[in-house]
């Protein structure tokens, strides 16, 4: 058996050192935080929006049958509220809201049929026990303010309003800006 050459032996050691260095570099790369994706263009956002049905993904079947009722008299009871909505449809459940254990003058009404919601909204303004009641669809109550991020720097308020137009009336758009420089941070409400 022949002994290996000195040069071959050294080359083998260099390879081991290189492998150890590569392993160490890979470990360091793994420890680095992942790079953030670049902001989506408005076209990307529109494509994602078209790919899903907003109402179907954000509201349960029960919520689609609910209305939120406000400005109720503190003397109201289930039967009085049921009578007020008698033309809207059959009520499945009433849940009164409380503040610190006391009735808060508002509550939720769930109908057996989703068609009853439109009829219930028509009852708004009717006086019940001397007070004009306010009736809102659950969809108006559950989602009335959203946070939007990863917006392109060139997005305009008009583009944002157009994009969310089918979600309901937009009362305000507020951009988030850097406190010091006032630069747009790519997000808002």
Secondary structure, DSSP 8 states (H G I E B T S, - for coil): -----HHHHHHHHHHHHHHHHHHHHHHHHHHS---------HHHHHHHHHTS-HHHHH--TTGGGEEEEES--TT--HHHHHHHTTTT--EEEEEEEEETTEEEEEEEEEESSTTHHHHHHTTTT-EETTEE-EEEEHHHHH-S---B-S--TT--HHHHHHHTGGG-------EEE-TTT--EEEEE-
